[in-house]
């Protein structure tokens, strides 16, 4: 047991640390004409992309953003889509 305990302690001591921050889940809807703007914003804000659902009206996607970025992302999406993009789950 001591051998395993020492090995486990050494692994924890030398392992790289990764900061995990909570994210807020959202649903985003945009018309097909605005897909490139949406993908650009997702990359800019470091959003985690989830399931994508395509419909006749456009794309609906699950995303997760840092809580402090939600308002800025929502405003940027409205600007990029001339008010046609929608964010739900705020």
C-alpha atoms as an extended CHARMM CRD file, in Angstrom:
* protein
*
        90  EXT
         1         1  UNK       CA              0.0000000000        0.0000000000        0.0000000000  PROA      1               0.0000000000
         2         2  UNK       CA              2.8610000000        2.4000000000        0.7060000000  PROA      2               0.0000000000
         3         3  UNK       CA              4.3050000000        1.8400000000       -2.7530000000  PROA      3               0.0000000000
         4         4  UNK       CA              0.9960000000        2.7460000000       -4.3950000000  PROA      4               0.0000000000
         5         5  UNK       CA              0.5000000000        5.7400000000       -2.1010000000  PROA      5               0.0000000000
         6         6  UNK       CA              3.9290000000        7.1280000000       -2.9550000000  PROA      6               0.0000000000
         7         7  UNK       CA              3.3530000000        6.6100000000       -6.6660000000  PROA      7               0.0000000000
         8         8  UNK       CA             -0.0490000000        8.2880000000       -6.5150000000  PROA      8               0.0000000000
         9         9  UNK       CA              1.3970000000       11.2290000000       -4.5660000000  PROA      9               0.0000000000
        10        10  UNK       CA              4.1980000000       11.6130000000       -7.1290000000  PROA      10              0.0000000000
        11        11  UNK       CA              1.7030000000       11.5540000000      -10.0190000000  PROA      11              0.0000000000
        12        12  UNK       CA             -0.3860000000       14.2520000000       -8.3820000000  PROA      12              0.0000000000
        13        13  UNK       CA              2.6690000000       16.3520000000       -7.6320000000  PROA      13              0.0000000000
        14        14  UNK       CA              4.0430000000       16.2350000000      -11.1860000000  PROA      14              0.0000000000
        15        15  UNK       CA              0.7790000000       16.2350000000      -13.1840000000  PROA      15              0.0000000000
        16        16  UNK       CA             -0.0190000000       19.3930000000      -15.1450000000  PROA      16              0.0000000000
        17        17  UNK       CA             -2.7340000000       21.5190000000      -13.6190000000  PROA      17              0.0000000000
        18        18  UNK       CA             -5.7510000000       22.4700000000      -15.6810000000  PROA      18              0.0000000000
        19        19  UNK       CA             -8.1520000000       25.1910000000      -14.6340000000  PROA      19              0.0000000000
        20        20  UNK       CA            -11.7690000000       24.1740000000      -15.1660000000  PROA      20              0.0000000000
        21        21  UNK       CA            -14.2660000000       27.0030000000      -15.2400000000  PROA      21              0.0000000000
        22        22  UNK       CA            -18.0460000000       26.5600000000      -15.3070000000  PROA      22              0.0000000000
        23        23  UNK       CA            -19.8160000000       27.4450000000      -18.5200000000  PROA      23              0.0000000000
        24        24  UNK       CA            -23.3650000000       28.5370000000      -19.1860000000  PROA      24              0.0000000000
        25        25  UNK       CA            -25.3180000000       26.3950000000      -21.6690000000  PROA      25              0.0000000000
        26        26  UNK       CA            -27.2040000000       28.2930000000      -24.3790000000  PROA      26              0.0000000000
        27        27  UNK       CA            -29.1320000000       27.6410000000      -27.5940000000  PROA      27              0.0000000000
        28        28  UNK       CA            -28.3010000000       29.8020000000      -30.5970000000  PROA      28              0.0000000000
        29        29  UNK       CA            -30.4770000000       30.1540000000      -33.7070000000  PROA      29              0.0000000000
        30        30  UNK       CA            -29.3170000000       31.7720000000      -36.9510000000  PROA      30              0.0000000000
        31        31  UNK       CA            -30.3590000000       31.7410000000      -40.5900000000  PROA      31              0.0000000000
        32        32  UNK       CA            -28.0820000000       29.9430000000      -43.0410000000  PROA      32              0.0000000000
        33        33  UNK       CA            -26.9120000000       33.3070000000      -44.4040000000  PROA      33              0.0000000000
        34        34  UNK       CA            -25.2680000000       34.0540000000      -41.0410000000  PROA      34              0.0000000000
        35        35  UNK       CA            -23.4660000000       30.7460000000      -40.4070000000  PROA      35              0.0000000000
        36        36  UNK       CA            -20.0020000000       32.1210000000      -41.1110000000  PROA      36              0.0000000000
        37        37  UNK       CA            -20.5860000000       34.9940000000      -38.6660000000  PROA      37              0.0000000000
        38        38  UNK       CA            -21.7740000000       32.5430000000      -36.0080000000  PROA      38              0.0000000000
        39        39  UNK       CA            -18.7700000000       30.2430000000      -36.4290000000  PROA      39              0.0000000000
        40        40  UNK       CA            -16.4280000000       33.2380000000      -36.2520000000  PROA      40              0.0000000000
        41        41  UNK       CA            -18.0510000000       34.4420000000      -33.0090000000  PROA      41              0.0000000000
        42        42  UNK       CA            -17.9010000000       30.9680000000      -31.4760000000  PROA      42              0.0000000000
        43        43  UNK       CA            -14.1730000000       30.8680000000      -32.1320000000  PROA      43              0.0000000000
        44        44  UNK       CA            -13.6430000000       34.4390000000      -30.9220000000  PROA      44              0.0000000000
        45        45  UNK       CA            -15.3990000000       33.7760000000      -27.6080000000  PROA      45              0.0000000000
        46        46  UNK       CA            -13.9120000000       30.3080000000      -27.1000000000  PROA      46              0.0000000000
        47        47  UNK       CA            -17.3560000000       28.7190000000      -27.0050000000  PROA      47              0.0000000000
        48        48  UNK       CA            -17.8250000000       24.9920000000      -26.6820000000  PROA      48              0.0000000000
        49        49  UNK       CA            -20.0100000000       23.7510000000      -29.5100000000  PROA      49              0.0000000000
        50        50  UNK       CA            -22.6800000000       21.1460000000      -28.9640000000  PROA      50              0.0000000000
        51        51  UNK       CA            -25.3460000000       19.4700000000      -31.0600000000  PROA      51              0.0000000000
        52        52  UNK       CA            -26.4030000000       21.1670000000      -34.2770000000  PROA      52              0.0000000000
        53        53  UNK       CA            -29.9270000000       20.9230000000      -35.6680000000  PROA      53              0.0000000000
        54        54  UNK       CA            -30.6780000000       22.0600000000      -39.2020000000  PROA      54              0.0000000000
        55        55  UNK       CA            -34.1430000000       23.2080000000      -40.2520000000  PROA      55              0.0000000000
        56        56  UNK       CA            -35.6090000000       25.0830000000      -43.2030000000  PROA      56              0.0000000000
        57        57  UNK       CA            -35.1560000000       28.3620000000      -41.3250000000  PROA      57              0.0000000000
        58        58  UNK       CA            -31.4970000000       27.8350000000      -40.4270000000  PROA      58              0.0000000000
        59        59  UNK       CA            -29.3070000000       26.3250000000      -37.7310000000  PROA      59              0.0000000000
        60        60  UNK       CA            -29.9740000000       25.8030000000      -34.0350000000  PROA      60              0.0000000000
        61        61  UNK       CA            -26.9060000000       24.9180000000      -31.9820000000  PROA      61              0.0000000000
        62        62  UNK       CA            -26.1480000000       24.1840000000      -28.3450000000  PROA      62              0.0000000000
        63        63  UNK       CA            -23.1830000000       26.1960000000      -27.0910000000  PROA      63              0.0000000000
        64        64  UNK       CA            -21.5220000000       26.8030000000      -23.7450000000  PROA      64              0.0000000000
        65        65  UNK       CA            -19.8720000000       30.1030000000      -22.8430000000  PROA      65              0.0000000000
        66        66  UNK       CA            -18.1560000000       31.5100000000      -19.8050000000  PROA      66              0.0000000000
        67        67  UNK       CA            -20.8550000000       33.3930000000      -17.8650000000  PROA      67              0.0000000000
        68        68  UNK       CA            -19.0320000000       36.7150000000      -18.1620000000  PROA      68              0.0000000000
        69        69  UNK       CA            -19.0180000000       36.4170000000      -21.9870000000  PROA      69              0.0000000000
        70        70  UNK       CA            -22.7510000000       35.7700000000      -22.4870000000  PROA      70              0.0000000000
        71        71  UNK       CA            -23.8550000000       39.4180000000      -22.7620000000  PROA      71              0.0000000000
        72        72  UNK       CA            -21.0160000000       40.3650000000      -25.1110000000  PROA      72              0.0000000000
        73        73  UNK       CA            -21.6340000000       37.2870000000      -27.2720000000  PROA      73              0.0000000000
        74        74  UNK       CA            -25.3670000000       38.0500000000      -27.4570000000  PROA      74              0.0000000000
        75        75  UNK       CA            -24.6700000000       41.6410000000      -28.5260000000  PROA      75              0.0000000000
        76        76  UNK       CA            -22.0510000000       40.5620000000      -31.0670000000  PROA      76              0.0000000000
        77        77  UNK       CA            -24.4340000000       37.9800000000      -32.5460000000  PROA      77              0.0000000000
        78        78  UNK       CA            -27.1900000000       40.5870000000      -32.8510000000  PROA      78              0.0000000000
        79        79  UNK       CA            -24.7660000000       42.9490000000      -34.6110000000  PROA      79              0.0000000000
        80        80  UNK       CA            -23.4060000000       40.2620000000      -36.9400000000  PROA      80              0.0000000000
        81        81  UNK       CA            -26.8640000000       39.0120000000      -37.9360000000  PROA      81              0.0000000000
        82        82  UNK       CA            -28.6330000000       42.4160000000      -38.0200000000  PROA      82              0.0000000000
        83        83  UNK       CA            -30.8340000000       41.2870000000      -35.1370000000  PROA      83              0.0000000000
        84        84  UNK       CA            -31.8860000000       38.0290000000      -36.7910000000  PROA      84              0.0000000000
        85        85  UNK       CA            -29.8230000000       35.6960000000      -34.5670000000  PROA      85              0.0000000000
        86        86  UNK       CA            -31.2950000000       34.5680000000      -31.2680000000  PROA      86              0.0000000000
        87        87  UNK       CA            -29.7490000000       33.3490000000      -28.0200000000  PROA      87              0.0000000000
        88        88  UNK       CA            -31.8810000000       31.3650000000      -25.5610000000  PROA      88              0.0000000000
        89        89  UNK       CA            -31.1150000000       30.1780000000      -22.0660000000  PROA      89              0.0000000000
        90        90  UNK       CA            -29.7690000000       33.3990000000      -20.6270000000  PROA      90              0.0000000000
